[in-house]
């Protein structure tokens, strides 16, 4: 993310899985590859976190040995990303609901003060 390149960024932008079986081969993302190799990673795979067509993120799987990701593991990884997406979107909905509730309560509270002020003015 800091280098603004790599499989995660590409997966997020395209909404498609990205798999790199051997980071040592190719120069697709030089800064990402250098940083990943420095900490011992040799392969990386990314799957999108999305709801329908909206991509909200990407989930990465790093491996210390080169090699492609088994299709069953890729399927499991996508399922994990889907569950995480649902959790994140649910949390966002709850947070929005709480903000709306606070705003409505503030509006009701201010309405009471306004009505009281109108009553005082009407009495005078």
C-alpha positions as CSV (number, residue, x, y, z in Angstrom):
1,X,0.0,0.0,0.0
2,X,2.8,2.4,0.9
3,X,4.3,1.9,-2.6
4,X,0.9,2.2,-4.2
5,X,1.7,-0.9,-6.2
6,X,1.4,-4.6,-5.9
7,X,-1.2,-7.4,-6.2
8,X,-3.4,-5.9,-3.5
9,X,-3.7,-2.5,-5.2
10,X,-4.2,-4.1,-8.6
11,X,-6.9,-6.4,-7.2
12,X,-8.7,-3.5,-5.5
13,X,-8.6,-1.4,-8.7
14,X,-9.7,-4.2,-11.1
15,X,-11.9,-6.2,-8.8
16,X,-10.3,-9.4,-10.0
17,X,-8.0,-11.9,-8.2
18,X,-4.3,-11.5,-8.7
19,X,-1.8,-14.3,-8.2
20,X,1.9,-14.1,-8.4
21,X,3.5,-17.5,-8.0
22,X,7.1,-16.2,-7.9
23,X,7.9,-12.6,-7.0
24,X,11.5,-13.1,-8.1
25,X,10.3,-13.4,-11.8
26,X,9.3,-10.3,-13.5
27,X,9.4,-6.6,-12.7
28,X,5.7,-5.8,-12.5
29,X,5.9,-4.1,-9.1
30,X,9.6,-3.3,-8.3
31,X,9.1,-1.5,-5.0
32,X,6.5,-4.1,-3.7
33,X,8.6,-7.0,-4.8
34,X,11.7,-5.6,-3.1
35,X,9.8,-5.0,0.2
36,X,8.2,-8.4,0.1
37,X,11.4,-10.2,-0.6
38,X,13.1,-8.3,2.2
39,X,10.8,-9.9,4.7
40,X,11.0,-13.3,3.2
41,X,7.9,-13.6,0.9
42,X,8.2,-15.4,-2.4
43,X,4.6,-15.6,-3.6
44,X,1.5,-13.5,-3.1
45,X,-2.1,-13.9,-4.0
46,X,-4.9,-11.3,-3.6
47,X,-8.7,-11.7,-3.8
48,X,-11.2,-8.9,-3.9
49,X,-13.5,-7.9,-1.1
50,X,-16.7,-6.9,-2.9
51,X,-20.4,-6.7,-2.7
52,X,-21.8,-7.1,-6.2
53,X,-19.8,-4.6,-8.3
54,X,-18.5,-2.5,-5.4
55,X,-15.0,-3.4,-4.3
56,X,-14.2,-2.3,-0.8
57,X,-10.8,-3.9,-0.4
58,X,-8.6,-6.9,-1.1
59,X,-7.4,-9.8,1.0
60,X,-3.8,-10.9,0.5
61,X,-2.2,-14.3,1.0
62,X,1.6,-14.3,1.3
63,X,3.8,-17.4,1.0
64,X,7.4,-17.9,1.8
65,X,7.9,-20.5,-0.9
66,X,7.2,-19.8,-4.6
67,X,4.2,-21.6,-6.2
68,X,0.7,-21.1,-7.3
69,X,-2.2,-21.2,-4.9
70,X,-4.2,-24.4,-4.9
71,X,-7.7,-23.7,-6.5
72,X,-9.4,-25.1,-3.3
73,X,-7.4,-22.7,-1.2
74,X,-8.2,-19.8,-3.5
75,X,-11.9,-20.7,-3.2
76,X,-11.6,-20.8,0.6
77,X,-9.7,-17.5,0.5
78,X,-12.5,-15.8,-1.6
79,X,-15.1,-17.2,0.9
80,X,-13.1,-15.7,3.8
81,X,-12.9,-12.4,1.9
82,X,-16.7,-12.5,1.3
83,X,-17.4,-13.1,5.0
84,X,-15.0,-10.2,6.0
85,X,-16.8,-8.0,3.5
86,X,-20.2,-8.7,5.0
87,X,-18.8,-8.0,8.5
88,X,-17.3,-4.7,7.4
89,X,-20.4,-3.6,5.5
90,X,-22.6,-4.6,8.5
91,X,-20.4,-2.5,10.8
92,X,-20.7,0.5,8.5
93,X,-24.5,0.2,8.5
94,X,-24.6,0.0,12.3
95,X,-22.3,3.1,12.5
96,X,-24.4,5.0,10.1
97,X,-27.6,4.1,12.0
98,X,-26.1,5.3,15.2
99,X,-25.0,8.6,13.7
100,X,-28.5,9.1,12.2
101,X,-30.1,8.3,15.6
102,X,-27.9,10.9,17.3
103,X,-28.7,13.5,14.7
104,X,-32.5,12.8,15.0
105,X,-32.3,13.0,18.8
106,X,-30.4,16.3,18.6
107,X,-33.1,17.6,16.2
108,X,-35.9,16.5,18.6
109,X,-34.1,18.1,21.6
110,X,-33.6,21.4,19.7
111,X,-37.3,21.3,18.7
112,X,-38.3,21.2,22.3
113,X,-36.3,24.3,23.1
114,X,-37.7,26.1,20.1
115,X,-41.3,25.2,21.1
116,X,-40.6,26.4,24.7
117,X,-39.2,29.7,23.3
118,X,-42.2,30.1,21.1
119,X,-44.5,29.6,24.2
120,X,-42.6,32.2,26.1
121,X,-42.8,34.7,23.2
122,X,-46.5,34.0,22.8
123,X,-47.1,34.6,26.5
124,X,-45.4,38.0,26.4
